[in-house]
Amino acid sequence: MNLAIWIAVALVSFVWPATALTGGGRRRPENSKLTQHAQDTGLPLPADLVPAVTARIIRRQRGMSVGATIGIVVAILLYVVFFDRDDGAAPALVFFFAGVGTAFGGAWAIAAHRPSAQADRPVVARVRSIGLSDYLTKGERFGFWTVPAVLVTGTIVGVIMLLELPDTRGIDSKLVGVGIAGLAVLTWGVALFALRTVLAAPARSASDLELAWDDAERADGLRQVVNLTVAVAWISLLMWLAFISQALLVDGYYQVEQQHTWIITGVALFSFGALAVVAAAGPVTAWLTGHRKGYEQRQLWPDEVSS
């Protein structure tokens, strides 16, 4: 596949679905789709609140769309300048930067918005400060906080195992693996900054219900960033496995050293599989069980939300 096809795949796979409600922030949601979105969110949406809620949704989905576009442009530039139009690098570049752009673009849209004072409009204030635990489940937070340790451990294991195997031709697998892990750690650092910025973003709401809708949008934005970070950590682990597999194939090494090959393969699958489970078990479980749905409402609005 060439670069254009991978861009189309990335758009169809997660960029367009994530921003479909507003067409990437270009239009107001259709009434039927907005009603369905309210049902999925689990919050009532009276007519007088539609403009404020719609503005929040459009703003965040526009940020996601813009971020994805910027990410794809960066991927194209890197592909042309540094990878000599190597089709093997196209999918990784496109999916990584499109995913980063989508998640961070949505977070930026929340964090960068500064509501007007609107002196003639009442403003609801919280009785307590908010934190990440109010928006993300314990499992999701655990997965995010373990990412640096998972990446460092994976790097140590990967380098040690590659030192026991023949060098692959053309590239230094150890150096590339460390570079990918470093990029994943950098992504985590940027994500941490984004999470804190989103949590600190102001929200001027005229009612408890409007503030609850703001919380729902904020939770979605935070969750996107966390899931992206865990996914990038997974990619780093998979790359270590790929490099180890490639090294085993050099000059038929797996045929000459069959016992060593089985040991290396078993240890690699167990080690990287365990690390992948540590990072992803929490977020995946929260999704499969549905525990993450409406979590922020249960934390911040344990009683019925009043309008």
N, C-alpha and C positions, 0 to 999 in steps of 0.2 A: 504493500500500500504506500502511496506517496503522502506527502504532508497534508495536502488538501483533504484527502479522505479521512485521515486521523483527526483533523480539525472538525470535520462534519460529525464524526463518531463522538467526539468529546462534547460537542454542542447538543447533539441529540440525546446523549446518555445522561448528562446531569446539569448542563447549563440551562437549556430551554425548559426542562421539567421544573427546575427550581424557581424559575421566574415566569412560569406559564400564566399565572393568575393575572398578571398585568402586562403580559407581552414584553417582559424585560423592563418594566417601569415606564412604558410608553403610553399606556392607556388605563382608564379606570376599569376595574373588574366588572364583568357582567353580573347582574343581580343574582342569577341562579348560582354562579360559581362563588360569589361572595357569601351567599347563604350556606353553601356547602362548606366553605372554608370556616365559617363561624361554628358550624356543627362539629367539624373536625377539631377545632381549637377547644371547643367546650365552653364557649362564652356567648351570652346573648348579644345581639347586635341591633338595638333599636334604631329607628330611622334617623333620629337626631344625632346619633353617634357615628353614622356611616361616613360622613366627610372626614372626620378626624382619624378614624381607623384606616380608611382608604388611603389617606395621605401618608400614614406611616408605612403601609404595605408597599405603596408605589415607590416611596423614597428608598426603602431597603432593597427592593428588587431591582430598581434602577442602579443602585450601587453595585449589586451583584453582577448585573449585566455589563456595566462599565468595567468592573474589575476583571471579569472573564475576558473581555475584549483586549484589555491591556495585557493580560497574561498571555493570550494567544499571540499577540504581536511580538512580545518578548521572546516567546518560543520560536517564532519564525526567524527573528533576527539571529538568535543563537544558533539555530539550525543551519542557516546560510553561512554565517561568519565562521563558526568554530567547528562544525561537524561535517563540512564539505559535502552537504546534501546526502548524508548517510541515512538511508531509510530506516536503519536499525535504531537510530536515536530519536526518530520522529515521534513515536507513540509516547515514550517516556517524557519528552519535553512538553508535548502538547497537553497531556493529561495532568502533569504536575503543575504547570503554570496556569492552565485553565482552572484547575481546582483551587489553587492558591488565590487566584484572582477573584473567583466567585465567593469564597469564604471571607477573605479579608475585605473585599469590596462591600459586602453586606455589613460587616462589622464597622467599617469606616463610615457608612451611611448613617448608622446609629450614633456613633461617637462624635461625628463632625457636626451633627445637627444642633443648632442652638435655637431653642424656641423663643419666640418673642414674649415680652413681658405680659402683654394683653391685660392692662390694668382693669378693664371692665369685665374681666372674666374670672370667676372664682378658681382657685388652685388648690388641689388636694395635696397634702403633705403626708409623708410616711411617719409613723411613730417610731421607727427604728431604721438603722442603716441596713443595706443589703450586701450580700456576698455571693460568691460563686455557688455556695451550697444551697442558695435559694432558687437557683435556676437549673442546675444540673444534678443528676442523681449521684449517689455515693460511688457507684460503679463507673460512671462517666468521669468523675473527678479523679478516681484512682487510676484509670487508664491514662489520663492526661499527665498526672504527676509522675507516673512510672516511666514515661517515654525516655527521658535522659538516661536513666539507669539501664533501660533495655538497649538503647543504642550503644552505650559504652560497653556493656557486657557483650553485645553482639559483635562489636568491632574487635574486642580482645579475642573472642573465640574464633572469629573469622581469620584474623591475622595468624594466630597460632596454627590453625589447620592448614592454611595455605603455605606456611613455611615447611610443612611436612610433605608438600606435593610439588610436582614439576611446575616451573614457571610457564604461564600461557604466552603464546606468541602475540606480538603486536601491542599488547597493553600490559601494564603492571596492575594486576588485579587487586593487590593489596592497597596500592595507592588510590585506585579508583574507588574501592570499597570504603576506605577511610574518608575520601572526599564526599561520597554520597551520604555517609553517616554524619559527617560534619554539616552538610547541607540540611539534613533532617534535624540536627540539634539547633541550627540557626532558625529553621522554621518554627521549632518549639519556642525559642526565645521570642521571636516576633509574635507568635500566637499568645504568649503570656502577656506581652505588652498590650496586644489587642483586647484580650479579655479584661484586663484591668481598666483600659480606656472605656470600653463599652459599659462596664459596671459603674464607672464614674460619670457617664454621660447624663446630663440633666433631662428630666421629663416633667413638663408642665401639663397637667391633666385637670380637667374640670370636674371629674367625678371618679369615684372608686372604680367604676366599670371601665372608663377610659384608661385609667392607670393599669388595670388588669390586662387590657389589650396591649398596652405598651410593654408590660412584662412578658406577654406571650411572644411578641416580636423580638424582644431582647433575648429571650431564652432560645429561640430559633437561631438567632445570629451567633450566640455563644456556642451552641451545640455544633453548628457548622464548622467553626474554627477548631473545636476540640476533635471532632471526627476527622478533619483534614490532617491534623497533627498525628493522630494515631495511624491513619492510612499511610502517611509518608514514612513513619517508622516501620511499618510493614514492608513497604517497598525496599527500604534499606536492608532488612533481614532477607528478603527474597533475592536481592542482588548478591548477598554473601553466598547464599545457596547456589545461585547460578554460577558464580566464579569458582566455587569448589567443584561443581559438576564439570565445568569446562576443564579444570586442571586435571581431573581424573581421566579425561579423554586424550590428553596429550601423549602422543606416540604410543597409544594403546596401553597406558599405565594401568588401567583397571584390569587388563588381561594378565599382565605380568605380575602385579601385586594384588591378587584377588582378596586375600585375607585382610590386608591393610585397607583395601577399597571398601570392604564391607564394614569395617570398624569406623572408618572416616564417615561413610554414608550414614550409619546408624547414629553416631554421635552428633553429626550435623543436623539431621532431621529432628532428633530429640531436643537438642539445644535451642535451635532457632524456632522450632515448633512451640516449645515451652515459653520462650520469650514473646512470641507472637500472641499466645494465649494470655499472658500477663497483661499486655497492653490493650488487647481488644476484648477480653472477656466481659469487662464491665459495660462498655458501650453497647456491645452486641446483645448482652443479656437485657439491658434496659430497653432496647428496641424490640427484641423478640417477646418479652413479657408485657410490653406496653406500659411499663412503669414510668417511662419518661414522659408519656402523654399527660399533659395537665399537671406535671410535677410542680412547676412554679406556682400554680394556683393553690395547690394543696399546702405549699410552704408559706406563701405570702397572703393567701386569702382562704384560711381554713374554714371560715364561715362564709355564708352566701355573699357574693359580691353585690353591693347596692349600686344603683345607677344614679 
